[in-house]
């Protein structure tokens, strides 16, 4: 058994432990017994039967995943004890119990309608006669004025709430993925002084500067490009979707193009690979690869370098690296390690973060399924080129020439089609499960829209930068970005118009599990055969 395989088993065991703990409650006694059993296997079969040694250590990693998840969940328990759903010793709900939270604003305030929403990293919870130290997050909603800023130390007086029962599961999961299980609506706020660690001060200072650059760029972009194209370009560049009209969001959902508006590994990877395929016409592969990596880095900084963006960028770079080196299966440990580190840092993303789940599955599809699809497409294209139909029909001749890879170059049409299909196949069960519909028009919509997205991003980026220099120059460049974005939006609305564009489907959790078991068996069938031969 190779060392790289052993590392992969340990990482997967840890991830499985986190996932299992999110579904079942594990008593510490059971965890201790299983750890003891794992260590017993290691001691008993050391240097005698390495399969059992690996199994024993994997069991220990599994329980470590369970304990890591439980630890994070326990850390989120203080604020929830003082919510509006709290029942006192007299059997009465503690509605109206006002508490004071001391902390700092840990993200950019988000303006929505006539209010602003931000997350407070709570350091202290003060109730009558008691002061509790904590490290939880609470979402605060206040009026649009006065304005609050990232990193501001504040004291919040109000009632702690929990998400209502009528709130959608997607909204609860959206909050839970960032460790937010409580909210405060229109509390009293005042500035305060707060002692922070050296690391927290450096982090607030760094991200404060990044957000200043981002906000200046966003303002320049809105001046340079007219609406609704401005909101669309801002969405694909900065991940800001709040200003995009609802009918446009619905159209993107019906055509399975929502990933274009979201900052995910799927989005970053596809756009970066299309960019590389385009750049190969003008520069060498090595230079095109590093240029794309550099663009991902700039993209990450411009969007505020939030945790979700960093995860997306990391996934995107891993897939780029795999495609650049041509060793797709050698990158499996890197993907597993990246996922393991992300889940260790925040175990809640595995269960609650839909974006992380979709990004991870799309990355698996892009790395492991796309090479198999590429072989199929090459065989089909050669067969079609040599057939009578391909020789006599100009249309089929054009298609085959477009699909075949040229020396030193990549077919953008082929790259887009393969990446779209491979990613869509692996994320399909999750998409149907979470959104309850299947987009019939997904493949042609992605094939037509996706290749033009990098051009829109480039024009939008240049327009935003030019607008920082002089507004007139930004508007000149922004006109071209507006033209292309307007065409893209009208195409998306056109694709979403037919009633049959999206079909409602009920998909349960067991069906998702069965679907992925079948898909993984298909994708990794060669590895399964190889494992059986070795065994």
N, C-alpha and C positions, 0 to 999 in steps of 0.2 A: 504494500500500500504506500503510495507516494505521499511525501510530507504535505504537498499542496492539498491533496484530498483530505488529509487528516484535519488541516486547518479549516477547510470548508465545512466538514462535519461539525466541528466545534462551534463555528459561527451559526450554522443553521440550527443547532441544538439550542443555543442561547435565544435566537429569534423565536423558535417554537415555544420555548418556555415563557417568553413575554406574551405571545399570543394566547397560550393556554391560560395564563394567569388572568388575562383580561376577560375570560369566559367563565372560569371556575374559581371558587375561593379555595386557596391552599392553606390549610393549617400549618403553622410552623413545625409542629411535631412531624407531620408527614414529610415536609421538606427536609428535616433533619435526618429522618430514616432513609430517604432516597439518596441523600449525599453520602451517608454512611455506606449504603449499598454500593454506590459508585466507587468509593475509595476502597471498599473490600474487593471489588473486581480487579481494580488496578493492582493492589497488593498481592492478590492470589495468582494472577496470570502474568505478572511482570516478567518480561524476557521469555515467556513460554508461549502465550497465545495473544498476539498483538491485537487481534480483532476484539477480544473481550476487554483489553486495556483501553482501546479507543472508545468502546461502548461505555465503559465505566466513567471515563473523563467526559464523554458527551453527556452522560446523565448529570454529572456535576455542573456542566455548563447550562444544561436545561434548568436545573434548580436555581442557578445564578440568575437566569432570565426571569424566573418566577419571583425571586426575592427582589430583583431590581424594580419590577413593575409594582410590587406591593409597597416598596419603600416610597416610590413617587406618589402613589395613591394616598399613603398615610400622611405625607407632607401637605396634602391638600385638604386636610380635615378640620382645621381650626375655624376658618371663616364660615364653613357650612354649619357649624354648631350654633351660629348666631344669626341665622337667616330668618326670613319672615315665616318660614314653615316650622320653626322650632317650637316644640311643645314643652312647657315648663313643668316643674314638679307638681303644680296644682292642676295639671291637665289642661291648661289654657295655652293657646298659641301666643307666642311672643311677638305678635304683629305690632309694629310701631316702636320696637326696641331700637333706639338709636345708639350707634357705636361710632368710634373715631378710628380711622385708619391713617397711619403715617407711612408714607412711601414716596416713590417718584414715578413719573410718567415714563414708561419703558418703550413706547412706540410713538409713531407720529399720530397726533390727533386727526381723526377722520371726520370730515364734515358731511353730514347726511341730512338734507332738508334744512330744518331750523335748529338742528342740534349738532354737537360734536361728540364723538365717541373716542375714548382712548383706554389703554390698559395701565393700571397702576400696579407696580411691584410693591406689595405691602410688606413693610418691615416690622410694624407694630400694630396690634389690635388693642384698643383701649376701651374697656367697658367699666361701668361703675365699680370702683375699688380694686380693679384688676388691670394688669398690663401683660399681654401675651406677645412674645417674640414669634415672628412667622416669616415665611418666604413664599407666600402665595400671590396669585394674580387675581385681580378683580377688574371687571369691565365697568367703566364709569361713563354715564351719559349725562351731559350738561347742555345748557343753552349755548347758542353759537357765540355769544359774547359774555364775558371776556374771553379772549383767545388764550389757549394754553400751549405750551411748547414741550418738545421732547426733552427729557432729563430734568424737568422742573420738580423740585421737592415740594410736596403739598401735604396738607392735613385735611382729610375728608370726613365730614360728619353727616351721617345719614343711616338709612336702613339697608341692610344687606339682603339681597333677593337671590333666588335661584331661578334658572330658566323655567318658564311656565309650562304646564303640561300640554298646552295647546301649541307650543313652539314646535317647529318641525325638527325631526331627528337630524337633518343636515345642519341646521343652525346650532343645535346642541353639540354636535360633533365638531363643528367649526370652532366653537369656543373651547371645547375639551382638549383639542389637539395642542393648544397653547397653554394647557393647564389652567384654564379659566372655568370655574364651576359656580361662580357667584357674580352678581352684578349690583350696581348701585344707580338708581335713577334720580337725577337732579338733586344731588346732595349739596350741602354747604361746603365750600372749599376755601382754604386760605393758605398762603405761602408759609413755609417753615424751613428750619435748618435740619439737615440730615447727615449723619456720619456714614460715609460709604468706604468700602475697601479700596485699596489702590487699583485693583483690576476693574472694579465698577466705575471708578472715576475716569480711567483711561478709555474704557469702552464708551461711556457716555460722551466723552469729548470727541472721540473718533467718529462715532455715528452722528453726532450733532453736526459736524462739518459735512459729512456725506449728505445728510438730509438738506442742508442749506444749498448744496450744489443741485440736488435733485429738484427741490422746489423752484429754484431759479430756472432750471431747464424746462420744467413743466409749465411755468408761466410763459416762457419764451415760445414753447410749442403751441400753447393755446392762442397766442397772438399771431402766430405765423400761419396757422391752418384753421379754416372755418369749420364749424360744427355741421353734422355730427362726425365728420371725418377726423376732426381734432381729437375727439374722445376715443375714436377707434385707434388712431395712431398712438395716442397716449397709452391705451390699453395694451397694445402689442409691444410697446417699448418699455413701459414702466409698470405694467400690471394694474393700473388704475382703471377700474371698470364702473365706478359709481356714477359717472356722468353719461355712460352709454345708454341710449333709450331702450326701454324694455322690449319693444318689438324687434329691435336688432339683436338683443341678447337671446330672445326666444328663437329667432331665425338661426343663429349660430348653434343653439342647442338642438334644433330639429335636423340640422345637417351634420351633426357631430363635428363641428368646427370650434366648439367652445375652448378647446385646448389652445387655439390661436390667441385667445384673449387672456388665458391663464398662464402664469409663470410656472411651468412644470418641466421636469426632465424631458418629457415627451416633446413639448414645444421647443425647448432650447436645442435638443438633439436634432430634430428634423430640420429646423431653420439653419443650424450650424452645418449640417451635412449638405443641404442644398447650396449653402454659401460656398462650401469647399468645392462641390461639383462645378459651380459657376466660376470660381477662381482658377480652377485647373486649366481653363482656356487661356489664362493670361500669365500664370506663374507656375513654378514647379510644385510638386506635391508637398514637399517639406515646408516650403514657405507658405503655401495655402493652409496647411494644417496649423502652423503657429499663428497665422493671421486670424484664423477662426477661434483659436483658444484665447487670443488677445481680445477679440470682440466679445467673447463670453465673459471675460474678466471685467471689461468696461461695462457691459450690460448689467452685471451683478452690482457693481458700484452705483450705477445710475439709478437702479431700482431700490436702493437703500440697503442692500446687502442683508435683507431679512433672512431668517432661518430657512423659510420655504424656498427663497431664491438661491441661497447657497446650496441647498440640497439639489435643486434643479440643475444648477451649474455643474456640480460635481458629477451628477449622472450624465449630463451632456458631454463633459470632457472625457469620461470613461468610455463612452460609446465612440467618440471621435478617435480616441487612442486605439481602441480595438480595430476600428476600420482602417486607421492609418497603418498599423503594423501588420494587418492581414491575419492576425492570430486571434480569432474571435473566442475560441474556447479557453485560451490562456488568461482571458480577462475575467473569468467567472469568479475567481477569488477576490479580485479587486472590487467587483460589484457587491459580492457578499460582505466583504470587509467594510465597504462604504455604508451599506445598509445596516450592518451590525453597529457601527460607530454612531450612526444617526439614531438608531433605536435605543442604544445605551444612553446617549445624551438626553433623549426624550422618549421613553417607552410608549407614551400616549399616542405617538404618530402612527404606530402600527395598527391601532384599533380605530382611532378617531379621524385621522388625516386622510381624507379621500384623495387629495392631491398626491400624497406620498405613495399611496397604494397604486394609483394609476401610473405615476412616474416609474415606479419600480417594475410593474408589469410591462409597460411600454419599452423600458430599457431592456428587459429580458427578450422581448420580441425583436427589437432592433439588433441586438447582439447575436442571438442564437437562431432566430427564425429567418432573418433576412438573408443570410448566406445560402440557406436551403432554397428559399424562394428565388434567389439570384440564379442558382443553377437551373431551376425549372424554367425561368424566363429565358435564359440563354439557349437552352435546348429547344424551347418552343419557337424562339425567334429564328434559330438556324433552320429548324424544320420548315417554318413558314417561308423563309427566304429561298429555300431549295425547292419548294413546291411549285406547281404550275400556277397556282393562285397568286403566290408572291411574285413570280416572274412577270406575270401578265398584268397584274393590277398595280397601278401607280400608288394607290392608297396604302395597300399592304406593303409595297416596297418601301414607302416612306416610314411606315410604322416599324418595320424590321430594322431599317438603318438607324432609326431613332433609339431603338431598344438595345442594339448591340453596342458594347463598350469599345471605344476606339483606343488605340495605343496612347497611353499617357493621359487620357482624358476620361471623363465620366459622362454618361448620358443623364442630363438633368431629369428628363422624362422618366427614364428607368429608375433612377435613384429615388425620385419622389414616389413613384408607384410602389416600389418594393418596400420602402420605409413606411409608407402609409398603411399598406395591407398588413405587414408584419406587426406593426404596433397596434393596429385596430383589432387584429385577431386576439392578441393577448389581453387587451383591456376590455373587450366586448362583454364578457360576463359581468364585470364590475359596473360598466356603464349601464347595462340593462337593470342590474340589481338596484343601483342608487337612483337612477333617473326614470326607470319604468318604461323606457321606450327604446326602439331599435330604429336607427336611421337608415332607410333604404337607399337614400341618395348620398350616403357618406363617402364612398370611394370616389365617384366622379367629382363631387364637390371638393374634396381634399386635393384631388389630382389637378384641378383647374386653379384653385385658389392658392394652395401652398407655395408653388414655385415663384409666385409674385410677391409673397410676404417679405422675403429678405430685401427686395428692392424698395418696398414701402418703408421698411424699418430704416434702411440706409438714407433714403430721402428725408424721412422724418427726423432722423438724428442730425443730419446736416442742417436741416431747417431750424432745429432747436438751437444748435450751436451758433449758426449764423445770426439767429435772432438775438443771442446774447451780445453779439458784436454790434449789430445795428438792426432795428426792427424791419426796415425796408428790405434788406438783404434776406432776412428770414422769411418774409412774405413772398419774395420772388421764388426762392427754393421751395417754400411751402406750397406754392401753387401746383407744382408738379406732384408733390406728395398728395395733395388734395385730389387731383385728377385720378391718380391710381387708386387711392383709398375709396373714392366715390364709386368707381367701377367695381371694385371688390365688394363693397357693401350692397350694391344693386344686384350683383350676381348671387350673393348669399341670400338676399330676400327672394330672388327669383327661384333659387333651388328649394327654398322653404315653402313656397306657395302651394304646390300640389298637396292635396289632403293625404295622399299616400306616401309623402316624403318621410313620415315618421309613424311607426306602428307601436301602439301601446302593448307591452308584454309584462306579465307578472312573473317575477323571478325571485325565488326564495333563497335563503342562505345555503341550505343543503344542495340546491341546484347549482349554486356558484362553486361549491367545493367539488362536486362531481364534474362540472365543466372543466375546472382547472386540472383535475386528475387526468382527464382525457387529453387535454391540450398538452400537458407536460409529458405524458406518455408519447404523444406524437412528436413533439419538438425534440425530446431527448431519447428517442428510440434507439439511435445508434449507441449512445452512452449506456443505455440499459442492456443492449446486446453485448457490449464490451465487458460490462460488469459481470454478466452471467458467464461469459467465457472465462474470465479471470477466476471467478468463484469455482 
